[in-house]
């Protein structure tokens, strides 16, 4: 079953749709099948008519193949945007991934309409600021980031779902047991937890942490429900050069230079009410 946060996101989407006339769907962009799969090829993108884009992770099980079949059958393009957001509550992985893309696209549209620009991301570690003596948690294995944490002198525990990754590494440990995050001081999590029904269990396991950051392209949503659950920072990505982004995306090339990574801190976020009021003015 989907995590309990889904109804809260959908209630927000209904409020946005009741306040603003939502743009239509321009295109659903899916990565080509490539081996090995690069990080940038793990996401699909829902593009709206105003240029707003919503990312979603598409490599859970057969999510990409199933979405591709639906796109070819034209069952996505025929649906209103607000209806697509409701798919986020579905227990079906492909349906939920499409719903996440729509939720993110609507959220990015609201940011645009409210003329609100989130702060640039401070660093690739979600502003964790690891230090000697700290116990850092990482939900999802980010190999390029592990040396940065280890070099800080902090202890690192990585929570993974893939059993073949479990074990002791050089200066860090990979575990399959969420309970090993219980005494972490600070935690950085992949935004894939918004799709694979692990958000609630991760938040429960990190209850002692003083700081929890959720990062990744899939974290392009309004942060209000997450902030209410104890998340301190949401780090997403915005497309800044749509033409360049789409050219790189469909060529199977890295598209990071055509996007901007941002960080929304709970203590600096104006809130959905403010955004809706400003966008509807």
N, C-alpha and C positions, 0 to 999 in steps of 0.2 A: 504493500500500500504506500502511496506517496506520503511524504512527511506532512505534518500537521500545518506547516506554514503555507501550503498552497492556497487555501481559502482566503488568507489575508492578502496575498498578492493579487488574487482575482478580484477581491473587493476594491482594492486600489485601482485596478484596471477599469472597473465599472465606474468609479468616480471620475477617472480621467475622461472616459468616453462620454459621461454625462455633462462634463464641463467643456470639452473641446470637440470639434469635428475632426475625427481621426483621418489621416491620409489613407489612400488606398495602397494595396500591395503592388509594388513594381516588379519584383522578382525574388525568387528563392535561389540562392547560389550554393551549389554543393561541390565539394572537392572531388577531383578525379581520383580514381583508384590508382594509387601509386605505392610501390614497395621499394625501400622501406618508407613508412609513413613519417613525414616530417611533422614537427609540432604544429606548424601553420596549416597543415592539411587535415587537422583533426576537427575543424570547425566548419559549420554551415552558417550562412548569413541570410537573414531576411531583410530585403531592401524595400523601404517605403517610398512613396512618390515624392516626398519632400527630401529624400536623401538620407534619412535616419536609417541606421542599420542595427539589427539585433543579432548577436552571435549566439550560437549554441554548439555544445560538444556533440559530435555525431559518431563517435567510435565506441559506444557502449553496445556490445553484442552486435546485432545486425541492424542497428539504428540507421546507419547510412543507407544500406541497401533498401530498407523498407521505406524510408523517406524518398529515396530516388524513384521507387516504384509508384508512390503516390503522386510525386511531382510529374512523372511522365503521364500519369492518368489524369493530370490536371485537376486533382481533387483539392489541392492547396489553393491555387490561384482563384478558384471560384468562391471562396469563403470570405466573409467580412473579417477584418482584422480583430475586432473585439471577440468574435467567435473563436478565432484561432487561439487567443490568449487563454480561453477556458480549457484548452487541451492540456494545460500545465497540471491540472488536477487528475489527469488520466494515469492509471497504473501501467499502461502500455509504454515502453521506453521510447519508441519512435514518436508516438503521439505527444508524449510529454516533452520531448526535445523540441518539437515544432512549437508547442505552447511556450516553452522557455524563450525561444527566438522571438516570438510575438510579444511576450511580456517585456523583453529587453528592448525591442524596437519601439514599443509604446513609451517606455521609460525614456529612451533617448529623444524621442519626439517631444516629450514634455520638457526635458532639459532645454531643448532648442527653442520651444515656444516661450518658455519662461526666461529665455536669455540668461541662463545660469550655466556657468562653466566650472566644473569641479577642478580642484587643484591638481597640478601635475603630480604623478607618483614620485615619491622621494627616492626610492630605490627598488631593486628587484625583490627585496626581502619583505615587502609590505610594511616597511618602517618598524620592523621588529626590534632593531638596535640590540642585538645579542651581546652579552658581556660575560666575562669570566664568572663562574659560579652559578650562572643561570641554567635552567633546564628548558630548552627550546623544543617545542613540538612542531612537526611538519606533517600535515595530512595530505598524502599524495607525495610520491617520490620525485623531487626536483633535482636531478643530478648536478646541473650547473650551480645550484645554490648551496648544496651541501658543503663544499669547501669554504664558502664565505662564513657559514655558521661555525664550522669546526675551527677555523682560523681565529675566531673571536675568543676562543677559550671556553665557550659554553658547551654544555652537554646536549646532544641532539638525539631525539627519538622520532623516527619516521613511522607513521601509521599507513599501511598499505593493504589493499585487497588481494594483491597478487602474491600467492604463496611462494613462488619461485624467487621473490625479492627478499624474503624474510631472512634475518641473520645479522651477524655483527659485521660492520664495515670499519674502515679506518677512521676512528673518532666518532662514530655514530652507530645506532642500532635501528634496524628495520623490523617492525613487529606487525602482527595481524590483530593484536589485542588492543582495543580502544582504552582499556583500563590502564595501560602503561602511560597514558597522557595525563593521568590524574594529578600528578604533582608538577606538571609543566608550569613555568612562570608566564611564558608567552607562546602563542601558537599561530602558525600561518597555515591556512588550508586552501587547497584547490577549490575552485568554484564548482567543480564537477559534483560536489556533495549536494548541490541544488537539483541534481538530476538522478542520482543513483540511490535515493532513499536512505542516505546516511547522515543527513544534516542533523536530525534530532539526536542521534546517538553520538555524533561528534561533539555537539554542543554540551551534551550531558557529561561526556568524558572529560571535557575541558573546563569543568565548573570552577576549578580553583584558579585558572589562569587570569592574570591581571589584564591581559591584552590578547585579543583574537582578531586576526585579519583574514578576510576571505578575498582571494585574488584570482584573476583570470578573465579572459574574454567573456565567459558565460556569466560573469558577475556584472552585467550591464543593466541591472534592474534598479528600481527604486529601493533604497536601503531600509526604509522604515520598519518593515517586519523583522529584519535581521538585527537592526539596532535594538529593538525591543527585547530581543533574545540574548543580548550580551555581546554581540559583535561590535568591535570598536572601529573597524575600518573595512571599507569595501573598495577593492581595486579593480577597475574594469578598463575597457579600451573603447575609444571613439575613432571612427574613420574620419580622417582630416582631408584626404584627397581621394574622392570616390573613384574617379577615372583610373588613377594609378593603382589604387587598391584592387579594383576589379580585374585590371590587366594582369597584375601579379598573381592574384588569386586563381584565375582560370589558366594561367601558365604554370601553376604549381610551384611558384617561386615564393620566397619570403615576402610577406606584405607588411611587416612591422613598421617600416619607414613611412607608410602611408596612414598610420594610425597614431593616436596619442594615448599613452597609458596614464590613467588618472587615479587619484585616491580620494575617497569621500570619508572624512573622519566624522565620527558621531558627534563630537563636540563642536564641529564647524558646519554641520549640515542644517540648512534652514527648515527642512521638513516638507512633506508632500503638500500640506495645507498651504504653505507659503508659495510653493511652486505653482499649484493650481490657481491660486488667487492672482498671481502675477501673469500666468499664461492666459487666463480668461479675461484679463483687464482690457 
